Amino acid sequence: MAQFDRDARAQLVRDLAVEAERLGRALSQLGEVYDHLDETSAQELEGRLFRPLQKAYAVAVRAVRRYAEGHGLEVPDLTSPPPPLPASGVRELIERALEEVEAADAGIAAVQDGELFPEISDPQLRAGLGEVRTALAGCAEAGRALSRGFGR
């Protein structure tokens, strides 16, 4: 049973690392967007989308690392997201970022709904993931609203 628990915990870390990487890619996309906006639009992007996403990413990375370290598991390398792929414009970059955010949120929800999650998670991990999902709440809607204003 101990090996099963260890394997299940390692899989949990891998699954959550995938979702944290998605959030990192979304941040990378938004960082590229920021560089192409006027000051007012950039401030709106930062306040409505970038900061909440940055918080979600930081909490996710911290939660995954803490959980892995606490259970003697390999800690995934989540230090730097890759640069964004070339895009045809600001709107496409925002849409890509939102796709990553929505996929990460759905992935975290799936992990939380997993049969073994209540048994192999701990209160700190559950709280961290709750904080991530709270920070992500509204990001997609805010991003879509911002995206509508670009590329017209």
Secondary structure, 3 states (H helix, E strand, C coil): CHHHHHHHHHHHHHHHHHHHHHHHHHHHHHHHHHCCCCHHHHHHHHHHHHHHHHHHHHHHHHHHHHHHHHCCCCCCCCCCCCCCCCCCCHHHHHHHHHHHHHHHHHHHHHHHHCCCHHHHCCHHHHHHHHHHHHHHCCHHHHHHHHHHCCCC
